[in-house]
Amino acid sequence: MNDWLTTADELLTTTRSVRRRLDLGRAVPLDLVRDCVRIALQAPTGGNSQVAHFVVVADAGKRARLADLYRRVWVGYRKAENSVYARAMNEPSGPRREQLQRVAESADFLVENLHRVPLHVVPCIEGRLGRTPPGPFANVANASTYGSVLPAAWSFMLAARARGLGCAWTTAHLACEEEAAGILGIPYEQVTQVALLPTAYYTGATFRPAARRPLDQTLHVDSW
Ligand SMILES: Cc1cc2nc3c(=O)[nH]c(=O)nc-3n(C[C@H](O)[C@H](O)[C@H](O)COP(=O)(O)O)c2cc1C
C-alpha cells in the first residue's frame, strides 16, 4: 500500500482512467490483483446474490486478440456522432474542449498500445443482460444486475490505485462481447461482461482531481 495515500477522499478524487501513464514494461504480480479482487468482492450485490466475477487476462496471445478486437470497434466509434472525438470538435474552445481533446488523445494511446498492457481485468456477472421483458420491472432488473457488478469493478480500481496500479475503465470491446467471450472461454449465454480494465503499475507519483460539472448543476434537493 502507498503510505502517502492517507485519506478515503484522496483515493476517491484521484482515481483516474490511466492510459498514457500505464507502465507497459513492468509485470504485475497476480497476487496483487488477487488482493484487489478480494477487496472488490466486498461491494454490495442485489439480494446478496454475489454474482460478480473477475476474469484476469495475463496471457499475451489472448491480450493481443482482445486488442485487435478493441481496435476494430474503435474504428467505428471514432466515426460516431457522440464519440469523444466528435464532442471535442463541436465544443467551443475552452477548458471543456481541452479536456475532451486530452481524453481523445489518451484513448488513442490506449488503442495503439492495448496489447502491451500487462494485464486486463474483465468484470462479469452471472446471467445474460438485455433479455428482461419490457414492463415495470425491466428497470429494476437492469439496475439490480449492473448494480451487482459495477460497484465491485470500481472498488477494484480503487484498491488497485492504493497499490500503485492504474486501470482504464473501458467498454468498447463489448461491441464484440461474444467474440471476446470465445477468446476468454466465458460462457456467453450464462455470463455478461460489463467492462475491460487494462491494468498496470502507473508511472509518476500521483494524480490530481479532475474538473467536473459544477455541483449545483448536478445536485438536486427535493425535486429536479
Ligand atoms: C461506462 C464507461 C465506459 C468507458 N469506456 C471507455 C472506452 O471504451 N475506452 C476508453 O478509452 N475509455 C473509456 N472510459 C473512460 C472515460 O473516458 C473516462 O472515465 C472519462 O474520460 C473521465 O476520465 P477519468 O476516468 O480519468 O476521470 C469509459 C468510462 C466509463 C465510466
The ligand as a Tripos MOL2 file, in Angstrom:
@<TRIPOS>MOLECULE
LIG
   31    33     1     0     0
SMALL
NO_CHARGES

@<TRIPOS>ATOM
      1 C1        -19.0880    3.4760  -18.6610 C.3       1 LIG1
      2 C2        -17.7230    3.9330  -19.1340 C.ar      1 LIG1
      3 C3        -17.2470    3.5000  -20.3550 C.ar      1 LIG1
      4 C4        -15.9720    3.8950  -20.8110 C.ar      1 LIG1
      5 N1        -15.4850    3.3770  -21.9750 N.ar      1 LIG1
      6 C5        -14.2260    3.7120  -22.3790 C.ar      1 LIG1
      7 C6        -13.6320    3.0770  -23.5030 C.ar      1 LIG1
      8 O1        -14.2140    2.1920  -24.1400 O.2       1 LIG1
      9 N2        -12.3760    3.4580  -23.8550 N.ar      1 LIG1
     10 C7        -11.6770    4.4030  -23.1550 C.ar      1 LIG1
     11 O2        -10.5340    4.7060  -23.5230 O.2       1 LIG1
     12 N3        -12.2030    4.9970  -22.0560 N.ar      1 LIG1
     13 C8        -13.4460    4.6620  -21.6530 C.ar      1 LIG1
     14 N4        -13.9680    5.2210  -20.5000 N.ar      1 LIG1
     15 C9        -13.1620    6.1740  -19.7120 C.3       1 LIG1
     16 C10       -13.6900    7.6120  -19.7900 C.3       1 LIG1
     17 O3        -13.2720    8.2020  -20.9890 O.3       1 LIG1
     18 C11       -13.1700    8.3900  -18.5800 C.3       1 LIG1
     19 O4        -13.6760    7.8140  -17.4080 O.3       1 LIG1
     20 C12       -13.5610    9.8410  -18.5950 C.3       1 LIG1
     21 O5        -12.9220   10.4870  -19.6560 O.3       1 LIG1
     22 C13       -13.1930   10.5740  -17.3070 C.3       1 LIG1
     23 O6        -11.8230   10.4590  -17.0550 O.3       1 LIG1
     24 P1        -11.2850    9.8890  -15.6510 P.3       1 LIG1
     25 O7        -11.8170    8.4800  -15.5240 O.co2     1 LIG1
     26 O8         -9.8180    9.9230  -15.7600 O.co2     1 LIG1
     27 O9        -11.8050   10.7780  -14.5840 O.co2     1 LIG1
     28 C14       -15.2090    4.7950  -20.0240 C.ar      1 LIG1
     29 C15       -15.7080    5.2140  -18.7780 C.ar      1 LIG1
     30 C16       -16.9200    4.7720  -18.3250 C.ar      1 LIG1
     31 C17       -17.3920    5.2050  -16.9570 C.3       1 LIG1
@<TRIPOS>BOND
     1     1     2 1
     2     2     3 ar
     3     2    30 ar
     4     3     4 ar
     5     4     5 ar
     6     4    28 ar
     7     5     6 ar
     8     6     7 ar
     9     6    13 1
    10     7     8 2
    11     7     9 ar
    12     9    10 ar
    13    10    11 2
    14    10    12 ar
    15    12    13 ar
    16    13    14 ar
    17    14    15 1
    18    14    28 ar
    19    15    16 1
    20    16    17 1
    21    16    18 1
    22    18    19 1
    23    18    20 1
    24    20    21 1
    25    20    22 1
    26    22    23 1
    27    23    24 1
    28    24    25 2
    29    24    26 1
    30    24    27 1
    31    28    29 ar
    32    29    30 ar
    33    30    31 1
@<TRIPOS>SUBSTRUCTURE
     1 LIG1         1 GROUP 0 **** ****
